[in-house]
Amino acid sequence: MDEKKADRRLSTKAIHAGFRFRESYGSAAEPMYPATTYVFPSAEAAAAAFKNPYAEESDFVYSRMSHPNAAMVEERLTAIEPGSGAAAIFASGESAIFGTIWGLLPNGGVIACLNPIYGGTHHMMARFFGHMSDFAINEYDARDGVPDFGFGPDVLFLETPTNPTLVMVDIDAVAAAVKQSNPNCIVVVDNTFMGALQTPFEISEHVDLIVYSGTKYMGGHSNVLCGAVLARKGREYLILDIERVRGDFGGILHPFECWLLLTFLKTYAIRMNTQSERAQIVAEFLQQHHLVERVDFPGLWQSGDVYYEIFKKQCTAPGAMIAFYLKGFDRERIFRFQNILAERHHILLAVSLGGVKSLLCHPASTTHACMGEEEQLKYGITENLIRLSVGAEEAEVLIEDLQFALENC
């Protein structure tokens, strides 16, 4: 199947999956169900529902466990992720990651992590798992390729490309290696940066779960905070333990946010492709600017570059995230550059990413500040690194603003 046909199918599923209009009084748009609790037809039905409230065939019981809008979103996410068999929706990407690890990591378990990862995830793992005597974390540098996992961890967590340095991880090679060290290891891939442009279940048979910060490209408008976990077809049972954790700590996405997400998912693939195309133009501009030391962006890599073959094997497009390094800039000048850029009002100084509005941040002082300078430098997060999430604005507008800020800082 050619890429255009594949895109059309993804968009069709993103528009229609999970919604049955005949069950919604003929409404052409998804309804919202803000109820907190659900009525049983009989006492016997209530008792049956509580025997296993997380079973697929169970009626809705209480919205902390599940609700109709969450079920619609989960069905839609499962439909648009090739190779997926089940999904669980969460109130944030971090709660999705926490619920996944907490639900699946055994007592005395070991997490393997390929760094760098998002600073919030790094902090959460260190704070909740690294400081607990029942768990251990083994950290590896993603730039080193396939690690030697030794005896083998219980859970492997990786992002690709990495946040914020855009290191490309060979998903299949790393996942195969960890499964060789421990066949029961659960392989978790955070696919937030690439989303619809990279399909981990198709890339490697060894990937068990995919996690997303749905706040980013899935939501796409900086107004829905959400996360998701998807299980490989045939391993849907993994989602059941994750859903139980979600129900216990109340991490499900609320009906209103689910309803918004159902709307935004309809343009998911279209937005990602548009933003990717515009990011390519912006990256090419930055690459030739005399004040830019280096640009890391998949669309600029060529044959012979260290991550080119991995990118071509795994992705259908380069995405919309750019990492660029300003030549000789100290923190004072970097802040000046950002402040001038902010006055132009098109590229917003904000964390997060993936939305239709372009966002820019300085990882060392924001998203990855929790790591500390020594650990930042260990994984290539230098003082002169800028992370840019290209939105849906015309590329020439973004280039004009970047040019002005660079020449006047």
TORMAR-261315 format. One record per residue (C-alpha): residue number from 1; x, y, z; residue in one letter. Coordinates in Angstrom, 3 decimals. Each point is the difference from the previous one (the first is absolute). Layout:
BEGIN
    n         x         y         z  res
  NUM         X         Y         Z    A
...
***
This chain:
BEGIN
    n         x         y         z  res
    1     0.000     0.000     0.000    M
    2     1.404     3.431    -0.865    D
    3     0.358     2.676     2.688    E
    4    -2.933     2.117    -1.226    K
    5    -2.402    -2.930     0.241    K
    6     1.347    -0.873     3.457    A
    7    -0.511     3.600     1.132    D
    8    -3.571     0.019    -1.287    R
    9    -0.779    -3.150     1.928    R
   10     1.501     1.424     3.178    L
   11    -2.019     3.188    -0.365    S
   12    -3.186    -1.952    -0.737    T
   13     0.455    -2.072     3.151    K
   14     0.841     3.118     2.003    A
   15    -3.299     1.535    -1.107    I
   16    -2.345    -2.968     0.337    H
   17     1.385    -2.660     2.365    A
   18    -1.627    -0.349     3.403    G
   19    -3.217     1.825    -0.867    F
   20    -3.328    -1.572    -0.960    R
   21    -2.459     2.732    -0.826    F
   22    -3.008    -2.316     0.101    R
   23     0.746    -0.605     3.689    E
   24     0.094     3.773     0.606    S
   25    -3.477     1.031    -1.164    Y
   26     1.312     0.535    -3.540    G
   27     2.414     2.766     1.020    S
   28     2.626     0.655    -2.677    A
   29     2.495     1.082     2.660    A
   30     1.197    -1.909     3.037    E
   31    -2.086     0.800     3.077    P
   32     1.502     0.698     3.415    M
   33    -0.999    -2.052     3.040    Y
   34     0.900     1.975     3.149    P
   35    -1.638    -2.492     2.376    A
   36     2.036    -1.222     2.967    T
   37    -2.008    -3.156     0.603    T
   38    -2.138    -2.372    -2.064    Y
   39    -3.350    -1.686     0.637    V
   40    -0.277    -3.773     0.106    F
   41    -3.101    -1.734    -1.399    P
   42    -0.154    -2.283     3.051    S
   43     1.705    -0.907     3.274    A
   44     1.372    -3.106    -1.674    E
   45     1.579     2.103    -2.756    A
   46     1.622     2.259     2.614    A
   47     1.501    -2.968     1.814    A
   48     1.265    -1.488    -3.278    A
   49     1.617     3.271    -1.031    A
   50     1.999     0.215     3.219    F
   51     1.441    -3.472    -0.414    K
   52     2.307     1.478    -2.654    N
   53    -0.759     3.652    -0.788    P
   54     2.953     0.161    -2.407    Y
   55    -1.094    -2.866    -2.237    A
   56    -0.681     1.018    -3.584    E
   57    -3.560    -1.302     0.120    E
   58    -0.823     1.721     3.320    S
   59    -2.566     2.777     0.180    D
   60     1.164     3.440     1.055    F
   61     0.078     0.279     3.780    V
   62     1.722     3.207     1.100    Y
   63     1.912     2.548    -2.074    S
   64     3.226    -0.404     1.974    R
   65     0.214    -3.480    -1.528    M
   66    -1.329     0.772    -3.489    S
   67    -2.705     1.925    -1.812    H
   68    -1.450     0.159    -3.547    P
   69     2.240     2.826    -1.237    N
   70     3.125    -1.790     1.243    A
   71    -1.164    -3.170    -1.759    A
   72    -0.481     1.951    -3.256    M
   73     3.485     1.495     0.212    V
   74     1.588    -3.353     0.796    E
   75    -1.719    -1.679    -2.935    E
   76     1.117     2.815    -2.302    R
   77     3.608    -0.090     1.218    L
   78     0.107    -3.765    -0.438    T
   79    -1.314     0.383    -3.564    A
   80     2.571     2.593    -1.066    I
   81     3.054    -1.733     1.532    E
   82     1.010    -2.851    -2.337    P
   83     0.479    -3.247     1.901    G
   84    -1.837     1.179     3.114    S
   85    -2.560    -2.144     1.792    G
   86    -1.074     2.167     2.933    A
   87     0.517     3.440     1.527    A
   88    -0.365     1.820     3.308    A
   89    -0.505     3.762     0.163    I
   90     1.491     2.060     2.854    F
   91    -0.224     3.532     1.361    A
   92     3.598     0.765    -1.112    S
   93     2.978    -1.588    -1.712    G
   94     1.817    -0.257     3.329    E
   95    -2.915    -1.796     1.642    S
   96    -0.063    -2.416    -2.957    A
   97     3.703    -0.779     0.420    I
   98    -0.264    -0.279     3.785    F
   99    -3.081    -2.228    -0.222    G
  100     1.756    -2.234    -2.528    T
  101     3.155    -0.509     2.031    I
  102    -1.783    -0.277     3.349    W
  103    -2.470    -2.472    -1.435    G
  104     2.556    -2.281    -1.622    L
  105     3.253     0.260     1.956    L
  106     0.308    -2.831     2.553    P
  107     1.363     0.472     3.521    N
  108     3.765     0.097    -0.232    G
  109    -0.347     0.835    -3.679    G
  110     2.523     1.815    -2.181    V
  111    -0.773     2.772    -2.485    I
  112     2.403     0.604    -2.886    A
  113    -0.170     3.483    -1.485    C
  114     1.684     1.439    -3.102    L
  115     0.873     3.628     0.709    N
  116    -0.715     2.758    -0.587    P
  117    -3.731    -0.086     0.466    I
  118    -2.475     2.744     0.837    Y
  119     1.128     1.727     3.193    G
  120    -3.329    -0.588     1.750    G
  121     0.210    -3.740    -0.680    T
  122     3.626    -0.060     1.163    H
  123    -0.985     1.779     3.221    H
  124    -2.991    -2.285     0.584    M
  125     2.087    -3.153    -0.445    M
  126     2.762     1.257     2.282    A
  127    -2.454     1.338     2.597    R
  128    -2.421    -2.938     0.191    F
  129     1.983    -3.025    -1.148    F
  130     3.670     0.894     0.425    G
  131    -0.473     0.933     3.685    H
  132    -1.973    -3.127     0.910    M
  133     1.924    -3.019     1.225    S
  134    -2.411    -2.323    -1.801    D
  135     1.054     1.254    -3.442    F
  136     3.157     0.836    -1.930    A
  137     0.682     2.086    -3.124    I
  138     2.783    -0.741    -2.472    N
  139     0.691     2.969    -2.284    E
  140     1.668    -0.152    -3.410    Y
  141     1.057     2.655    -2.490    D
  142    -2.157    -0.208    -3.137    A
  143     2.951     1.242    -2.081    R
  144     1.896    -3.226     0.758    D
  145    -2.318    -2.134    -2.104    G
  146    -1.104    -3.403     1.280    V
  147     0.902    -0.374     3.688    P
  148     1.306    -3.105     1.729    D
  149    -2.971    -0.691     2.269    F
  150     1.788    -2.733     1.948    G
  151    -2.396    -2.163     1.996    F
  152    -2.902     2.008    -1.372    G
  153    -2.490     2.527     1.373    P
  154    -3.714    -0.548     0.613    D
  155    -1.068     3.153    -1.873    V
  156     1.817     1.875    -2.761    L
  157    -1.035     3.601    -0.598    F
  158     1.196     2.027    -2.984    L
  159    -0.921     3.047    -2.077    E
  160     0.912     0.424    -3.619    T
  161     0.932     2.552    -1.062    P
  162     1.229     0.936     3.451    T
  163    -1.171     3.134     1.761    N
  164     1.559     2.531    -0.567    P
  165     3.074    -1.153    -1.963    T
  166    -1.773    -1.951    -2.789    L
  167     2.189    -3.075     0.257    V
  168    -1.582    -2.766    -2.080    M
  169    -0.197    -3.366     1.771    V
  170    -0.138    -3.180    -2.082    D
  171    -3.196    -1.350     1.544    I
  172     0.263    -3.548    -1.319    D
  173     3.684    -0.461     0.793    A
  174    -0.345     1.280     3.564    V
  175    -3.269    -1.846     0.675    A
  176     1.419    -3.277    -1.370    A
  177     3.103     0.364     2.158    A
  178    -1.946     0.538     3.204    V
  179    -2.330    -2.918    -0.776    K
  180     3.065    -2.182    -0.482    Q
  181     1.229     0.988     3.459    S
  182    -3.467    -0.514     1.528    N
  183    -2.786    -1.409    -2.208    P
  184    -2.599     1.268     2.489    N
  185     1.176     3.599    -0.076    C
  186    -2.793     2.452    -0.862    I
  187     1.201     2.358    -2.752    V
  188    -1.622     3.452     0.179    V
  189     0.547     2.569    -2.773    V
  190    -0.942     3.648     0.508    D
  191    -1.048     0.996    -3.519    N
  192    -1.099     3.560     0.807    T
  193     2.521     1.805    -2.241    F
  194    -0.855    -1.934    -3.176    M
  195    -3.578    -1.105     0.604    G
  196    -1.725    -0.977    -3.233    A
  197     3.326     0.197    -1.880    L
  198     1.499    -3.021     1.817    Q
  199    -1.729    -3.305     0.825    T
  200     1.974    -1.939     2.652    P
  201    -2.184    -3.133    -0.038    F
  202     0.675    -0.391    -3.722    E
  203     3.679     0.880     0.383    I
  204     0.698    -2.717     2.578    S
  205    -1.827    -3.094     1.146    E
  206     1.737     0.444     3.354    H
  207    -1.818     3.220     0.948    V
  208    -2.714    -0.700     2.585    D
  209    -1.391     3.466     0.774    L
  210    -0.012     3.484    -1.495    I
  211    -0.569     3.058     2.173    V
  212    -0.933     3.510    -1.089    Y
  213    -0.343     3.386     1.489    S
  214    -3.244     0.629    -1.858    G
  215     0.316     3.619     1.085    T
  216     2.419     0.454    -2.885    K
  217    -0.858    -0.969    -3.592    Y
  218    -3.180    -1.937     0.778    M
  219    -1.606     2.971     1.737    G
  220     1.970     2.443    -2.075    G
  221    -1.500     3.247     1.293    H
  222     1.613     0.442     3.454    S
  223    -3.339    -0.339     1.774    N
  224    -0.345    -3.715     0.834    V
  225     2.266    -1.682     2.553    L
  226    -0.036    -3.762    -0.563    C
  227     2.033    -3.173    -0.409    G
  228    -0.502    -3.441    -1.486    A
  229     1.372    -3.532     0.166    V
  230    -0.516    -2.489    -2.824    L
  231     0.641    -3.734     0.146    A
  232     1.123    -2.146    -2.862    R
  233    -2.685    -2.229    -1.521    K
  234     0.209    -3.303     1.866    G
  235     1.279     1.692     3.181    R
  236    -3.154     1.854     0.936    E
  237     0.202    -1.593     3.450    Y
  238     2.715     2.522     0.866    L
  239    -2.552     2.798    -0.209    I
  240    -2.171    -1.627     2.688    L
  241     2.658     0.444     2.721    D
  242     0.611     3.561    -1.173    I
  243    -3.732     0.804     0.108    E
  244    -0.215    -1.300     3.563    R
  245     2.781     2.347     1.066    V
  246    -1.717     2.846    -1.852    R
  247    -3.252    -0.725     1.839    G
  248     1.733    -0.189     3.362    D
  249     1.723     3.385    -0.241    F
  250    -2.681     1.738    -2.079    G
  251     2.105     0.644    -3.077    G
  252    -2.655    -0.332    -2.701    I
  253    -0.620     2.875    -2.409    L
  254    -3.266     1.806     0.772    H
  255    -2.931    -0.094    -2.453    P
  256     0.357     3.606    -1.202    F
  257     3.680    -0.401    -0.872    E
  258    -0.750    -3.337    -1.677    C
  259    -2.691     1.711    -2.044    W
  260     2.458     2.718    -1.081    L
  261     2.624    -2.611    -0.848    L
  262    -2.475    -1.901    -2.181    L
  263    -0.383     3.192    -2.042    T
  264     3.701     0.813    -0.240    F
  265     0.991    -3.540    -0.995    L
  266    -1.907     0.447    -3.257    K
  267     2.760     2.289    -1.316    T
  268     2.911    -1.809     1.699    Y
  269     1.692    -1.393    -3.115    A
  270    -0.714     3.116    -2.073    I
  271     1.527     2.278     2.632    R
  272     3.061    -2.175     0.482    M
  273     0.768    -0.087    -3.705    N
  274    -0.545     3.746    -0.414    T
  275     2.176     0.851     2.998    Q
  276     2.702    -2.392    -1.194    S
  277     0.119     1.680    -3.409    E
  278     0.339     3.449     1.571    R
  279     2.622    -1.192     2.470    A
  280     2.136    -1.169    -2.924    Q
  281     0.061     3.537    -1.436    I
  282     0.785     1.576     3.376    V
  283     2.776    -2.527     0.703    A
  284     1.626     0.742    -3.359    E
  285    -0.003     3.712     0.844    F
  286     1.574    -0.594     3.411    L
  287     2.623    -2.310    -1.471    Q
  288     1.428     2.765    -2.192    Q
  289    -0.149     2.818     2.597    H
  290     3.424     1.229     1.132    H
  291    -1.036     0.147     3.686    L
  292    -1.157    -3.622     0.075    V
  293     2.694    -2.526     0.839    E
  294    -1.990    -3.153    -0.783    R
  295    -3.538    -1.132    -0.809    V
  296    -1.305    -3.447     0.885    D
  297    -3.051    -0.817    -2.078    F
  298    -0.724    -3.329    -1.743    P
  299    -0.854     1.705    -3.292    G
  300     3.544     1.391    -0.247    L
  301     1.777    -3.310     0.487    W
  302     1.631    -1.546    -3.038    Q
  303     1.466    -3.376    -0.870    S
  304     2.995    -0.570     2.235    G
  305    -1.359     2.043     2.909    D
  306    -0.173    -2.006     3.215    V
  307    -3.813    -0.151     0.299    Y
  308    -0.981     0.185    -3.676    Y
  309    -0.589    -3.723    -0.554    E
  310    -2.022    -0.365     3.207    I
  311    -2.152     2.972    -0.957    F
  312    -0.662    -1.333    -3.498    K
  313    -0.849    -3.438     1.380    K
  314    -2.361     1.196     2.724    Q
  315    -1.697     3.229    -1.091    C
  316    -2.152     1.185    -2.895    T
  317     0.882     3.689     0.536    A
  318     2.441     1.990     2.167    P
  319    -2.497     1.399     2.492    G
  320    -0.172     3.580     1.231    A
  321     2.560     0.094     2.827    M
  322     3.281     1.838    -0.556    I
  323     3.013     0.131     2.320    A
  324     2.454     2.767    -0.845    F
  325     3.117     1.294     1.697    Y
  326     0.889     3.704     0.063    L
  327     3.632     0.768    -0.722    K
  328     1.852     1.302     3.046    G
  329    -3.166     1.119     1.821    F
  330     0.082     0.146     3.806    D
  331    -3.191    -0.080     2.059    R
  332    -0.355     3.791     0.047    E
  333     0.062     0.210    -3.770    R
  334    -2.274    -3.027    -0.377    I
  335    -2.556     1.665     2.259    F
  336     0.323     3.205    -2.022    R
  337    -0.638    -1.958    -3.209    F
  338    -3.112    -1.573     1.534    Q
  339    -1.327     3.295     1.331    N
  340     0.369     1.727    -3.366    I
  341    -1.669    -2.945    -1.713    L
  342    -2.876     0.134     2.490    A
  343    -0.780     3.582    -1.028    E
  344    -0.784    -1.214    -3.510    R
  345    -2.943    -2.048     1.376    H
  346     0.121    -2.884    -2.489    H
  347     2.493    -2.368     1.654    I
  348    -1.096    -0.243     3.607    L
  349     2.430    -0.495     2.885    L
  350    -1.576    -3.028     1.607    A
  351     0.682    -3.611     0.845    V
  352    -2.045    -2.808    -1.537    S
  353    -0.021    -0.655    -3.740    L
  354    -1.975    -1.353    -2.920    G
  355    -2.673     2.679    -0.178    G
  356    -1.068     2.140    -2.935    V
  357     1.748     2.938     1.683    K
  358     3.797    -0.103    -0.161    S
  359     1.678    -0.295     3.398    L
  360     3.623     0.565     0.969    L
  361     1.883    -0.723     3.206    C
  362     3.497    -0.193     1.478    H
  363     0.150    -3.573     1.376    P
  364     2.898     0.589     2.401    A
  365    -1.978     2.609     1.950    S
  366    -3.521    -1.414    -0.458    T
  367    -1.064    -3.511    -1.047    T
  368     3.212    -1.691     1.160    H
  369     1.044     2.342     2.823    A
  370    -0.821    -2.737     2.525    C
  371     2.928    -2.088    -1.275    M
  372     2.740     2.361     1.165    G
  373     2.845     1.310    -2.140    E
  374     2.274    -3.041     0.309    E
  375    -2.648    -2.459    -1.103    E
  376    -1.192     2.342    -2.751    Q
  377     3.471     0.130    -1.503    L
  378     0.382    -3.771     0.374    K
  379    -2.869    -0.484    -2.474    Y
  380     0.756     2.895    -2.348    G
  381    -2.382     2.625     1.401    I
  382     2.306     2.972    -0.316    T
  383    -0.504     3.625     0.986    E
  384    -0.318     1.140    -3.625    N
  385    -2.708    -2.532    -0.975    L
  386    -3.416     1.337    -1.065    I
  387    -3.048    -2.222    -0.583    R
  388    -2.514     1.179    -2.577    L
  389    -3.391    -1.590    -0.626    S
  390    -1.162     1.228    -3.402    V
  391    -3.728     0.625    -0.241    G
  392    -2.320     0.563    -2.940    A
  393     0.953     3.618    -0.700    E
  394     1.500     0.790    -3.422    E
  395     3.692    -0.789     0.078    A
  396     0.956     3.441    -1.324    E
  397    -1.627     1.663     3.026    V
  398     2.007    -2.141     2.400    L
  399     3.202     0.595    -1.950    I
  400    -0.529     3.773     0.063    E
  401    -0.387    -0.089     3.784    D
  402     3.023    -2.251     0.556    L
  403     2.120     2.143    -2.326    Q
  404    -0.998     3.178     1.856    F
  405     0.705    -1.467     3.432    A
  406     3.358    -1.480    -1.029    L
  407     1.226     3.217    -1.605    E
  408    -1.104     2.242     2.894    N
  409     1.042    -1.950     3.072    C
***
